[in-house]
Structure formats: structure tokens, C-alpha cells
């Protein structure tokens, strides 16, 4: 089932994202903003329409790039290669190892050039805005500030980790402890 869903067209992904985000935003608006169910549903589903409209095509584009990078791997081998990019032992199968190295390069490419600076600026702006909300609204916004800063640190450290992982995955014979 999961593999069939992965190959779904953009409009299916947009619909899934829209329903999930619309439901979640409706419930959150109702309970956190004390809005009526009608107002919460209108606001939640209108906001989710934007997120779903952008999320579906984005997900399908990312999936297409991933499939182009790894070639004709089975779904099982693709899961192994994806996991190898993140952690764990280097796969012994040279095809899976090469696919994992390609996936790591694809991820590293997303952390370079204009994406790098756009990401850094975005994290700084969001951290600043959530901190302003701490001063003006509630100290609970410190949670959002801390999360934004944590994601920013992760995004800053991830390229270094990916470069080391690419080195390990690119070796002819993987070294196992």
C-alpha cells in the first residue's frame, strides 16, 4: 500500500495533505483560539488549501528526483538505501551502496547555493518573530523559538554529516567494526 501511495499523482498528495492539515488546523483553531467550529473550519481548510496546493506538487517533484538518482531499485532496496543515508552500517550490496551515495548527494545539493542562504535567513527571521511573540504575547512562544533554533542548528550541521556519509558510502569495500 505504501509503495502505491508513493507513486500517486500530485493531486492525490495535495488532497491527502489538504484533508490532514485542514482537520488539524480546524481542531487547533477551535480549541486554541476559542473560535466557533464554523469559523475554525473555514480558516483551517482555507489555510490547508494553500499548504496542500504547494505540498502535493513539491512531494511528487522530490520523489521524481529521488527515483532519477537511484535508478531501478526495488522498494525494499530503496528503503535500505534511504536508511543508509541517515545512519547504520554501509550496505554490502554495491548497487544499494551507490544508490545511497546518490541519495546523500541529492540531499547535500539541497543544502547548497541559494537554498543554503534562504534557509539560514528563514530560520533567523522565524526565530526573531517567535521571540517577538514571547515579548508581546506569551512565554509559551519560547517553545516555538527553541524549536526554530534547533531546526536551524540541525540544518547547519547536516551538510557536514552528509559529506562524511558520502565518503563512507563511496568506498569500494565498506569497513565494519
C-alpha positions, -999 to +999 in steps of 0.1 A: +000+000+000+027+024+010+046+019-023+014+025-043+008+057-024+044+068-031+037+067-068+004+086-065+000+117-087+003+152-073-034+159-069-038+128-046-010+141-024-025+175-024-058+161-013-042+140+014-023+170+027-054+192+025-076+169+045-050+162+072-039+199+076-075+211+073-086+188+101-057+196+123-059+233+118-097+233+124-093+215+157-064+237+168-082+269+159-113+258+177-096+249+210-066+273+210-083+304+196-118+298+211-133+302+177-166+286+166-165+254+147-177+271+116-150+298+117-124+272+126-133+250+097-133+279+072-099+291+084-084+257+087-095+244+053-086+277+036-051+276+051-048+239+043-058+246+007-026+266+003-004+240+020-019+211+001-017+230-032+020+235-027+028+203-008+014+178-034+035+190-064+065+195-042+064+160-028+060+145-063+089+165-077+111+154-048+100+118-054+108+121-091+143+134-084+149+106-059+138+080-084+160+095-111+190+094-087+187+058-077+176+041-109+157+009-109+158-002-073+131-022-057+110-005-030+128-027-004+163-017-017+153+020-018+142+018+019+176+002+027+195+029+007+174+057+023+182+044+058+219+041+049+220+078+041+208+086+076+226+060+098+236+025+103+261+002+085+272+008+050+253-017+027+273-045+014+255-046-020+273-023-043+241-012-061+224-002-029+256+015-016+258+035-049+222+045-046+226+056-010+256+077-020+235+093-048+207+100-024+231+116+000+245+138-028+209+148-037+202+158-001+235+177+001+227+196-031+196+209-013+219+225+013+240+245-012+238+277-031+207+298-028+189+272-007+216+275+020+212+312+024+174+312+020+173+285+048+195+305+071+176+337+066+143+319+071+154+304+104+168+337+117+136+355+107+113+329+123+134+328+155+132+365+157+094+366+151+087+339+176+109+357+201+089+389+195+058+369+203+074+359+235+077+395+245+042+406+233+020+375+238+030+346+259+061+329+272+049+297+255+063+311+223+097+303+237+089+267+228+085+277+192+116+298+194+136+269+208+123+246+181+131+270+153+166+274+166+170+236+170+159+231+134+183+258+123+212+241+141+203+208+125+202+224+091+236+240+097+252+207+108+235+184+083+258+192+053+289+181+073+272+149+083+262+142+047+297+148+034+311+123+059+284+098+050+291+102+012+327+094+019+317+062+038+292+052+011+316+059-018+343+035-005+347+003-026+347-020+004+327-009+034+345-011+067+326-028+095+336-025+131 
